[in-house]
Amino acid sequence: MALRLAFMGTPDFAVPTLAELIAQGHEIAAVYSQPPRPRGRGMALEPTPVARFAARAGLEVRTPLSLKSPEEQAAFAALDIDAAIVVAYGLLLPKPILDAPRLGCFNLHASLLPRWRGAAPIQRALMAGDDQTGVMVMRMEEGLDTGPVLMAERIPTGRKTAGEVTQELSHLGADLMVRALGALERGGVAPVPQPEEGVTYAKKITKEEAHIDWTRSARQIDCHIRGLSPWPGAWTEAKGERLKILYAVPVPDRGNPGEVLTDNLVIGCGDSAIRLLKVQRPGKGVMDAREMAKGFALPPGTILT
């Protein structure tokens, strides 16, 4: 049965869910997204990926700075919707918004709750070395990602980057949300409260914390690099410039932390070493580390700080 929905989302991660809801025949009464932000060299205002997709689909797009005003809350209530679907929207939903839809508001969250509640669950899971992660559909409450869970899917993290996991979970999550809505409408799913144990929080990533500490173990640095790839990119200083490292592999070599040990860019860590594979210099594109070394030599003995 088709439902009348509001969709609330902002980044590329949210687009597959909106597309799948449309494909399944649900009526999208309105799409909420973050306001346009200045981007690029010209700092021109650009709509969010969700707003662009919704506009191309002929949907009404709303971009309020806040949902706290009585006017915004009345406008939302006037949509007379069955449910609101929230995917990485970026604004807190006040109680009048949460209470307005007939069935409630449902969030697609990219972690295995209650682990990694908050803004950067995929990056934090990989940076912490979690061997699995996933997506969950949750009925929203006033707390931060505290609501009961309807359905979940898990995936192994393997040696994936945050970018690869984000892409995989965006499509897995779209399918999961459609299935959860169908089960909810049929009365075939009962939301399960989250356990009280195992709660962790995924605070926003800062560019400063992306700096690589070469005294850490090779495994920790590897997780750090993959968790921050492609954005903001784990970085180190090499010959006076900031070098982003987007992919590397642990190797058994040993040497001083931060020291280039071999011509194929093996770098010493706190215990063993890692070999650089994908890197990015300032103002340039991502490239193979060996190719970079042809024009930006880092001979053995060079110290990365």
C-alpha positions in Angstrom: 0.0 0.0 0.0 1.3 3.4 -0.9 1.9 5.8 2.0 2.0 9.6 2.0 5.4 10.6 3.2 7.7 13.5 3.9 11.4 12.8 3.2 14.1 14.5 5.2 17.7 14.1 4.0 20.7 16.0 2.8 23.8 14.1 1.4 24.4 11.6 -1.4 23.9 8.8 1.2 20.2 9.7 1.4 19.4 9.8 -2.3 19.0 6.1 -2.9 16.4 5.9 -0.2 14.4 8.7 -1.7 14.7 7.2 -5.1 13.5 3.8 -3.9 10.5 5.3 -2.1 9.5 6.9 -5.3 10.0 3.7 -7.3 7.8 1.8 -4.9 4.9 4.2 -5.5 4.9 6.1 -2.2 3.6 9.6 -2.4 6.2 12.2 -1.4 4.3 15.2 -0.1 7.5 17.2 0.5 11.2 16.9 0.7 13.1 18.6 3.5 16.9 19.3 3.1 19.6 21.6 4.4 19.7 25.1 2.8 22.0 25.7 -0.1 25.6 26.3 1.0 28.4 28.3 -0.8 30.8 25.9 -2.5 33.7 25.9 -4.9 36.1 28.7 -5.8 33.3 31.1 -6.7 31.4 30.2 -3.5 28.2 30.0 -5.4 25.2 28.6 -3.4 24.6 25.0 -4.2 21.6 22.9 -3.3 22.2 19.6 -1.4 22.3 16.3 -3.3 18.9 15.4 -2.0 17.5 18.8 -3.0 18.9 18.5 -6.5 17.4 15.0 -6.9 14.0 16.0 -5.5 13.8 19.0 -7.8 14.6 16.9 -10.9 11.8 14.5 -9.7 9.4 17.4 -9.6 8.9 17.3 -5.8 8.4 20.2 -3.5 11.6 21.0 -1.7 11.7 22.8 1.6 15.0 24.1 3.2 14.3 25.7 6.6 17.2 26.6 8.8 15.3 25.2 11.8 12.1 23.3 12.6 11.6 25.0 16.0 9.2 27.8 14.9 5.4 27.3 15.2 5.1 28.3 11.6 7.4 25.6 10.3 5.8 23.0 12.6 2.3 24.0 11.4 3.5 23.8 7.7 4.8 20.3 8.4 1.6 19.2 10.2 -0.5 20.5 7.3 1.2 17.9 5.0 -1.1 15.3 6.7 1.4 12.5 6.2 1.5 8.9 7.2 5.2 9.0 8.1 8.4 11.0 7.8 11.5 9.3 6.5 14.8 10.7 7.8 18.2 9.9 6.3 21.2 12.0 7.4 19.1 15.2 7.5 21.2 17.2 9.9 18.5 19.0 11.9 17.0 17.8 15.2 13.3 17.1 15.0 11.3 18.8 17.8 8.5 16.9 19.5 5.7 18.6 17.4 7.4 17.3 14.3 7.9 13.8 15.7 4.3 13.6 16.7 2.7 15.0 13.5 2.8 11.9 11.2 0.2 9.2 11.7 2.7 6.3 12.0 5.7 8.4 13.3 9.1 9.5 12.0 11.6 6.8 11.0 15.4 7.2 10.7 17.8 5.2 8.6 21.0 5.2 10.7 24.3 3.8 9.4 25.5 1.8 12.5 24.6 -1.1 14.7 22.8 0.8 17.4 23.4 1.6 20.2 27.0 1.6 19.0 27.9 4.9 17.2 24.9 7.1 17.8 25.5 10.5 16.2 26.9 12.3 13.2 29.7 10.2 11.8 28.9 6.5 12.5 30.6 5.0 9.4 33.9 6.8 9.9 34.0 6.1 13.6 33.3 2.4 13.2 36.2 2.0 10.7 38.5 4.2 12.7 37.8 2.0 15.8 38.6 -1.2 13.9 35.0 -2.6 14.1 34.9 -5.8 12.0 31.2 -5.2 11.1 28.8 -2.4 10.7 25.3 -1.9 9.2 22.1 0.1 8.9 19.1 0.2 11.1 15.6 1.6 10.7 14.6 3.2 14.0 11.4 4.9 15.2 12.6 8.4 16.2 12.4 9.8 19.7 13.6 13.1 21.2 16.9 11.6 22.2 19.9 11.3 19.9 19.4 8.0 17.9 17.8 6.4 21.0 14.6 5.1 19.4 13.5 1.4 19.1 14.7 -0.5 16.0 12.4 -2.0 13.4 14.9 -3.8 11.1 18.6 -4.1 10.6 21.2 -5.3 8.1 24.9 -6.0 8.8 28.0 -6.1 6.6 31.6 -7.0 7.2 34.0 -4.0 7.0 36.9 -6.0 5.7 39.5 -3.6 4.2 36.9 -1.2 2.9 37.2 2.6 3.1 34.5 4.9 4.6 33.6 5.9 1.0 33.1 2.3 0.0 31.0 1.4 3.1 28.9 4.6 2.6 28.1 3.6 -0.9 27.2 0.0 0.1 25.1 1.0 3.0 23.2 3.7 1.1 21.8 1.1 -1.3 21.3 -1.6 1.4 19.6 1.0 3.6 17.2 2.1 0.8 16.0 -1.5 0.4 15.8 -1.9 4.2 13.6 1.2 4.6 11.1 0.1 2.0 10.8 -3.3 3.6 10.4 -1.8 7.1 7.7 0.6 5.9 5.8 -2.3 4.3 6.1 -4.4 7.4 5.0 -1.5 9.6 1.9 -0.8 7.5 0.9 -4.5 7.6 1.5 -4.7 11.3 4.2 -7.3 10.7 7.0 -5.6 12.7 7.3 -4.6 16.4 10.0 -2.0 17.2 12.6 -3.4 19.7 14.1 -1.1 22.3 17.8 -0.6 22.1 19.9 -2.2 24.8 21.2 0.0 27.5 24.7 -1.4 27.3 27.2 -0.7 24.5 26.3 2.9 23.8 29.0 4.9 22.0 28.8 8.2 20.2 30.1 9.1 16.8 31.1 12.8 17.1 31.7 14.8 14.0 35.1 14.4 12.3 37.5 17.4 12.5 40.3 18.0 10.1 42.7 18.3 13.0 42.1 14.8 14.3 42.8 13.5 10.8 46.5 14.1 11.4 48.3 10.8 11.5 50.2 9.9 14.7 53.0 7.6 13.4 53.7 6.3 16.9 50.4 4.3 16.9 50.4 0.7 15.7 50.2 -0.1 11.9 46.7 -1.5 12.4 45.5 1.6 14.2 46.9 3.8 11.5 45.4 1.6 8.8 42.0 1.9 10.4 42.5 5.7 10.8 43.3 6.0 7.1 40.4 3.9 5.8 38.0 5.5 8.2 38.8 9.0 6.8 39.0 8.1 3.1 38.0 9.9 1.0 37.0 12.7 3.4 38.6 14.5 5.1 41.5 12.3 4.4 44.1 11.2 6.9 47.2 13.4 6.5 50.8 13.8 7.3 53.4 16.5 6.5 55.9 15.5 3.9 58.7 17.9 2.8 56.7 20.9 4.1 53.4 20.1 2.5 50.3 18.3 3.7 50.0 14.9 2.1 46.7 13.0 2.3 46.9 9.2 2.5 43.7 7.6 1.3 44.8 4.0 1.2 47.6 1.9 2.6 48.4 -1.6 3.8 50.2 -2.9 6.9 53.5 -4.7 6.2 56.0 -6.4 8.5 58.9 -4.0 8.0 60.2 -2.1 11.1 61.7 1.3 11.5 61.3 4.6 13.3 57.8 6.0 13.4 57.1 8.3 10.4 60.4 7.3 8.6 60.3 6.3 5.0 61.9 2.9 5.0 62.0 1.8 1.3 61.7 3.2 -2.2 58.1 1.8 -2.5 57.0 4.1 0.3 56.9 1.9 3.4 56.5 4.1 6.5 57.5 3.1 10.0 54.8 3.0 12.7 54.8 2.3 16.4 55.2 -1.4 15.9 55.7 -2.4 12.3 54.9 -0.4 9.2 52.5 0.5 6.4 53.0 0.9 2.6 51.3 3.9 1.0 49.1 3.1 -2.0 46.8 6.0 -2.7 47.7 9.6 -1.9 46.8 13.2 -2.7 48.9 16.3 -2.7 47.4 19.8 -2.2 45.5 21.0 -5.3 45.9 17.7 -7.1 43.8 14.6 -7.7 44.1 11.2 -6.0 47.0 9.2 -7.4 49.0 6.0 -7.0 51.7 6.5 -4.5 54.4 5.2 -6.8 53.4 7.6 -9.5 53.5 10.5 -7.0 57.0 9.5 -6.0 58.3 10.0 -9.5 57.6 13.8 -9.3 57.7 14.2 -5.5 60.5 12.0 -4.2 60.3 10.7 -0.7 63.6 8.7 -0.4 64.4 6.3 2.5 65.3 8.3 5.6 62.7 11.0 4.9 60.7 11.8 8.1 56.9 12.3 7.8 55.6 14.4 10.7 
